[in-house]
Amino acid sequence: MRSHRSAVTVLLLGAALLAGCGADDDSPDTAATTTVTASSSTGGSSGSSPAGAAGSTGAGCPANGYALTGTNSAPTLDVDGDGAVDTAWIATQPTADGSVQFGVQTASGGVLTGNIQSASPIARSVLVADVTGEGELVALASDGRQALLYALSDCEIVPVQNAQGEQYAFDLGFTGYGTGVGCVDVDGDGTRDLVGLQVDGDGTGVTSTVVTLDGPRATNSDVSVSVADAGPAAVELARQVTCGDLSLDADGVTSGP
């Protein structure tokens, strides 16, 4: 996380708080290489509905004829609401400006594209996930140092901005503001929240701070949960990029080998 506030701190939740963030054995298999290089990134949208859902007739995102080559891909969520499994992809080589393109190819033939801008020498990886389990779709793009946040809306991939007008990013232990990302029902309302995770200094506690999404904007909320003795499994999860039953390692795509 870029910043960290914890006006509301609860010390009653144990390791079970983060149990929903692990990998699921029934999740799609990862990265099969396919011959599908992407077009340029699409523009933004202020909507918060799933990609293609606004006004959709169930036909999915329209085919746009983009030719994709030199990517790694894996099955992902149905991002356009047509009931068919879609495919997440990421380029194996950077573009001329050093960015790495990624996106989703829908079963209907649409190609959604985004760009990861980073100076990190580590391979890029992307996880497409549903934060709430009710169609609030995001992409979390990691360069090993941070996880950049994107929204999937109206058949576009939209970089989500923070309060300062920069792209929102979760720290992955590189700067000390956070260690991971998860999707957990922190406030107990029955709906998962997007949270930034921080393993405490002694390596035994975990703090989860809710990140509020509003279309292409994200802000750190004042709702935070701290668990003093979270247990080894929860601490390990707090050092990863996960969302519900999906994890970046098991269910994402990577530009590396």
Order of alpha helices (4+ residues) and beta strands (2+ residues): beta-beta-beta-beta-beta-beta-beta-beta-beta-beta-beta-beta-beta-beta-alpha-beta-beta-alpha-beta
